[in-house]
């Protein structure tokens, strides 16, 4: 079954209508042509993010996510408490949506969508920490909670005025209490150190007492694990996968930014460490851009291939922060990211009949899911939508599309040589 979303774009399967009836057709164009063009790109990306987010937020705002969500477990599920999947779903979704929802309200079709989804998100945050709500999230003893609490707090740090300030006092107090209680969980000696540090950075950002040891341990170990040319080990061993983009650089940058902004006690200079982290992330961004094939595909390497386009969070993050390196023009990055979204999300089986994400890479492919993966985990894919946090008149969206590296390389055109860096 097909319907039109709020932008007037036809979408297949799932998704819920706006409260009070069917979504009105907007004035924006349908999904763009394969050749990305300014204006069409944003309409496509906003419509796709709405399609991913609305079923979750519409359910959770009513306290019905646990009842309505299609919880699909990996065929090799390791037996951990499946209830943590709802925290994964909501926390990861909000981390990716936060910059977009933080934009000012306006009368456009997109502006009405943002306002509506933001209202649903605020109601959902209330349910998330209300012990009497059917959608009270799994804040208990499951160690996985530490992971996804960091995405939960990431959203609040990325959009404090839109998502934190409007919350009522009781909800804020409950969130603070739940976050502090998670100090009981000993993080693994991997990227998990950053999840603990993220929660401390959140507490720091709102003027609460934080644990400098948890903050510094993550910063110090990630610095030690840097192997060069933009790549960081995930613990003792190097893994050739996308975890530098899924987790390590985005969270390291956020932790260092809060530490620098609030003058936290950090070994060394937090501002200088932040600048170096961004510089190294820019180098990783150059690698990621070169991974995009001429038709928008990219290699499904390493762990967590089911996280789909979340592999490109670093590029989207740098675009949103206006920190793309000079080697990557905005029109080139936008075109490359547009292409990977079109190639990845085009098949209807990415979504269940009710509109929730399924296990897979470019559709429903549960056989590739890892032991820790459930359908809630999949919402980390929204981290590749961070550039929607830039307004529609920003140069990222208005600059002409440019061919990305592999397009040039495979059409016999000049393209920049690549080399290593020593920082």
C-alpha positions in Angstrom: 0.0 0.0 0.0 1.3 3.4 -0.9 0.4 6.8 0.5 1.8 10.3 0.4 3.9 11.6 3.3 3.8 15.2 4.6 6.0 16.3 1.7 3.7 14.9 -1.0 6.2 12.1 -1.7 4.8 8.6 -2.3 6.1 6.1 0.3 5.5 2.4 0.5 4.3 0.4 3.5 4.2 1.7 7.1 4.5 5.1 8.6 1.6 6.7 10.6 -0.4 9.7 9.6 -0.4 12.9 11.5 -2.6 12.9 14.6 -6.1 13.7 13.6 -6.1 12.2 10.1 -4.2 11.6 6.9 -1.1 13.7 6.1 -1.9 16.6 3.8 0.2 16.6 0.6 2.9 19.3 0.7 4.2 21.4 -2.1 7.7 19.8 -2.3 8.8 17.6 -5.1 8.7 13.8 -5.2 11.9 11.8 -4.7 14.7 13.3 -6.7 16.1 12.1 -10.0 19.3 10.0 -9.7 21.3 13.1 -10.4 21.0 15.1 -7.2 20.0 18.8 -7.5 19.7 21.5 -4.8 16.3 21.6 -3.3 15.3 18.1 -4.3 18.1 16.6 -2.2 16.7 18.2 1.0 13.1 17.3 0.2 14.2 13.7 -0.3 16.2 13.5 2.8 13.6 15.1 5.0 10.9 12.9 3.7 13.0 9.8 4.3 13.8 10.8 7.9 10.2 11.5 8.5 9.3 8.0 7.2 11.9 6.5 9.6 11.0 8.6 12.6 7.2 9.0 12.6 6.1 5.5 13.3 8.4 5.4 16.4 7.5 8.8 17.8 3.8 8.5 17.1 3.7 5.3 19.0 5.9 6.3 21.9 4.2 9.7 22.4 1.1 7.6 23.2 2.9 5.2 25.5 2.4 2.5 22.9 5.8 1.8 21.4 6.4 -1.5 23.3 3.0 -2.7 22.2 3.2 -1.7 18.6 6.9 -1.9 17.7 8.0 -4.8 15.5 10.8 -6.2 17.7 12.9 -8.4 15.4 15.9 -10.2 17.0 19.1 -11.4 15.2 18.9 -15.1 14.2 22.1 -15.5 16.4 20.8 -13.3 19.3 23.0 -13.7 22.3 20.1 -13.8 24.9 20.5 -10.4 26.5 17.3 -8.7 27.7 15.3 -7.8 24.5 13.6 -4.9 26.3 16.7 -2.8 25.9 15.8 -2.7 22.2 13.2 0.0 22.9 15.9 2.3 24.4 18.1 1.5 21.4 15.3 2.5 19.0 14.4 5.8 20.8 17.8 6.9 21.8 19.5 6.3 18.5 16.6 7.8 16.5 16.7 11.0 18.6 20.5 11.3 18.4 20.2 11.4 14.6 17.0 13.6 14.5 18.0 16.1 17.1 19.8 18.7 14.8 16.9 18.7 12.4 14.2 19.1 15.1 16.2 21.9 16.6 15.7 24.2 13.6 13.2 27.1 14.1 9.6 26.6 13.3 8.4 27.9 10.0 5.2 27.6 7.9 6.7 25.3 5.2 5.7 21.7 4.8 9.0 20.7 6.3 8.6 23.1 9.2 5.2 21.7 10.1 6.7 18.2 10.0 9.6 19.2 12.3 7.3 20.9 14.8 5.0 17.9 14.9 7.8 15.4 15.3 9.4 17.5 18.0 6.2 17.6 20.0 6.0 13.8 19.7 9.6 13.5 20.8 9.1 15.6 23.9 6.1 13.5 24.9 8.2 10.4 24.3 11.0 11.7 26.6 8.4 11.9 29.3 7.3 8.3 28.8 10.9 7.1 28.6 11.6 7.9 32.3 8.1 7.7 33.9 8.0 4.4 35.9 4.2 4.3 35.5 4.3 4.6 31.7 3.9 1.4 29.5 6.9 2.8 27.6 9.2 3.3 30.6 12.5 2.2 29.1 14.8 -0.5 30.3 17.0 1.4 32.7 17.8 -1.7 34.8 20.7 -4.0 35.1 21.3 -4.9 31.5 24.7 -3.6 30.6 23.6 -2.7 27.1 21.7 0.2 28.7 25.0 2.1 29.1 25.4 2.0 25.3 22.1 3.5 24.4 21.9 5.9 27.3 24.7 7.7 25.5 22.6 8.1 22.3 19.7 9.4 24.6 22.0 12.0 26.1 23.6 12.8 22.7 20.2 14.0 21.5 19.8 16.3 24.5 23.3 17.7 24.0 22.8 18.2 20.2 19.5 20.1 20.7 19.3 21.4 24.3 16.9 24.3 23.6 14.5 22.1 21.6 14.6 18.9 23.5 15.9 19.6 27.1 14.7 23.0 28.0 11.0 22.4 27.3 10.8 19.3 29.5 9.0 19.6 32.8 11.0 19.6 36.0 10.0 16.1 37.0 11.1 14.6 33.7 14.4 16.4 33.9 15.0 15.1 37.4 14.2 11.6 36.4 16.5 11.7 33.4 19.4 13.0 35.6 18.7 10.3 38.2 18.7 7.5 35.5 21.9 8.7 34.0 23.7 8.9 37.3 22.6 5.5 38.3 24.3 4.0 35.2 27.7 4.7 36.8 27.2 1.3 38.4 27.9 -0.3 35.0 31.6 -1.0 34.3 32.2 -0.2 30.6 34.1 -2.6 28.4 37.7 -1.5 27.5 36.6 -0.5 24.0 34.5 2.3 22.5 32.2 1.7 25.5 34.4 4.0 27.5 32.9 6.8 25.4 29.4 5.8 26.3 30.2 6.4 30.0 32.0 9.7 29.1 29.0 10.9 27.0 26.7 10.6 30.1 29.3 12.6 32.1 29.5 15.2 29.4 25.7 15.5 29.4 25.7 16.1 33.2 28.5 18.7 32.7 26.4 20.4 30.0 23.5 21.0 32.3 25.5 22.0 35.4 25.3 18.7 37.3 28.3 17.2 39.0 30.2 14.9 36.7 32.9 12.2 37.1 36.2 13.5 35.7 37.7 10.1 35.8 35.1 8.6 33.4 35.5 11.6 31.2 39.3 11.5 31.1 39.6 7.7 30.8 37.7 7.7 27.5 39.7 10.7 26.2 43.0 9.3 27.1 42.4 5.8 25.8 41.0 6.9 22.5 44.1 9.1 22.1 46.3 6.0 22.8 44.3 3.9 20.4 44.9 6.2 17.4 46.8 4.2 14.8 47.3 6.9 12.2 45.9 8.3 8.9 42.5 9.1 10.6 41.9 5.6 12.0 41.4 4.6 15.6 41.6 1.1 17.2 38.5 -0.1 19.1 40.4 -1.2 22.2 43.4 -3.5 22.0 42.9 -4.6 18.4 42.3 -2.8 15.2 39.0 -3.6 13.4 38.5 -2.6 9.8 34.9 -1.4 10.1 32.8 1.7 10.5 33.0 2.1 14.3 35.2 5.2 14.0 32.2 6.7 12.3 29.4 5.0 14.2 30.7 5.9 17.6 34.3 7.0 18.2 34.8 10.3 16.4 31.3 11.7 16.9 31.2 10.9 20.6 34.9 11.9 21.2 34.2 15.3 19.6 31.0 15.8 21.7 32.8 14.9 24.9 35.7 17.2 24.2 33.4 20.0 23.1 31.6 19.9 26.4 34.8 19.6 28.3 36.3 22.6 26.6 33.1 24.7 26.8 32.6 24.1 30.5 36.3 24.1 31.5 36.3 20.5 32.8 39.3 19.1 34.4 41.1 17.3 31.5 44.7 16.1 31.2 46.1 18.5 28.7 44.2 21.2 26.8 40.6 20.2 25.9 40.4 22.8 23.1 43.6 21.6 21.5 42.5 17.9 21.8 39.1 18.9 20.2 40.8 20.6 17.3 43.0 17.5 16.7 40.0 15.2 16.9 38.2 17.2 14.3 41.3 17.2 12.0 41.6 13.5 12.3 37.8 13.0 11.7 38.2 15.1 8.5 40.8 12.6 7.3 38.5 9.7 8.0 35.8 11.7 6.1 38.1 11.7 3.1 38.3 7.9 3.3 34.5 7.6 3.6 33.9 9.8 0.6 36.2 7.6 -1.5 34.2 4.5 -0.4 31.2 5.7 -2.3 30.9 4.0 -5.6 29.8 5.7 -8.8 26.3 4.4 -8.2 26.1 5.2 -4.5 27.0 1.8 -3.1 29.5 1.3 -0.4 31.3 -1.8 1.1 29.5 -3.7 3.9 32.6 -4.4 5.8 33.1 -5.3 9.5 30.7 -5.4 12.4 27.2 -3.9 12.3 26.6 -3.8 8.6 22.9 -3.6 9.4 23.5 0.0 10.7 23.3 0.9 7.0 23.9 4.6 6.3 25.0 5.3 9.9 28.5 4.3 8.6 28.7 7.9 7.1 27.9 9.7 10.4 31.3 11.4 10.3 30.7 13.0 6.9 27.2 14.1 8.0 28.6 15.4 11.3 31.3 17.5 9.6 28.8 18.9 7.1 26.4 19.9 9.9 29.3 21.5 11.9 30.5 23.3 8.8 33.9 21.6 9.3 34.3 19.6 6.0 37.9 19.7 4.9 38.8 21.9 1.9 39.3 18.7 -0.1 35.6 17.9 0.2 33.4 20.6 -1.3 29.9 20.7 0.1 28.2 20.0 -3.2 30.4 16.9 -3.6 29.6 15.5 -0.2 25.9 16.2 -0.5 25.8 14.4 -3.8 27.7 11.4 -2.4 25.6 11.1 0.7 22.4 11.5 -1.4 23.6 8.6 -3.6 24.2 6.3 -0.7 20.8 7.0 0.8 19.1 6.3 -2.5 21.0 3.1 -3.1 20.4 1.9 0.5 16.8 2.8 1.2 15.1 2.2 -2.1 13.8 -1.3 -1.4 10.5 -1.5 0.5 11.7 -4.3 2.7 13.9 -1.9 4.7 10.6 -1.3 6.5 8.1 -3.6 8.2 4.4 -3.5 7.3 3.9 -1.0 10.1 6.8 1.2 9.0 9.5 0.1 11.5 13.1 -0.7 10.4 14.0 -4.3 9.7 17.3 -6.1 10.1 19.4 -5.8 6.9 21.7 -3.7 4.8 19.7 -2.7 1.7 16.5 -4.4 2.7 15.4 -7.2 5.0 18.5 -9.4 5.3 18.4 -10.8 8.9 21.1 -13.3 8.2 23.8 -10.6 8.4 22.7 -9.3 11.8 25.2 -9.6 14.7 24.5 -11.3 18.0 23.6 -8.0 19.7 21.4 -6.6 16.9 17.6 -6.1 17.0 15.4 -3.9 15.0 15.8 -1.1 17.6 19.5 -1.1 16.9 18.9 -0.2 13.3 17.9 3.4 14.2 21.6 4.4 14.4 21.2 4.8 10.6 19.6 8.2 11.3 23.0 9.5 12.2 23.7 10.0 8.5 20.9 12.7 8.4 22.7 15.2 10.6 23.2 17.7 7.8 19.4 18.3 7.9 20.3 20.4 11.0 21.5 23.1 8.5 18.7 25.4 7.3 17.5 24.9 3.7 19.2 28.1 2.6 22.6 27.0 3.8 25.3 26.6 1.2 25.4 22.8 1.9 21.9 22.5 0.4 22.1 25.3 -2.2 25.6 24.7 -3.8 25.6 22.8 -7.1 26.0 19.1 -6.9 29.5 17.9 -7.8 30.8 14.5 -8.8 32.4 12.6 -6.0 35.8 10.9 -6.3 34.8 7.5 -7.7 32.4 9.1 -10.2 35.4 11.0 -11.5 37.7 8.1 -11.4 35.5 5.7 -13.3 34.6 8.3 -16.0 38.2 8.9 -16.9 38.3 12.4 -15.4 41.0 13.9 -13.3 40.6 13.3 -9.5 42.9 14.1 -6.6 45.6 11.7 -5.6 45.3 10.3 -2.1 48.1 9.9 0.5 48.6 9.5 4.2 48.8 12.1 6.9 51.1 12.3 9.9 48.9 14.0 12.5 
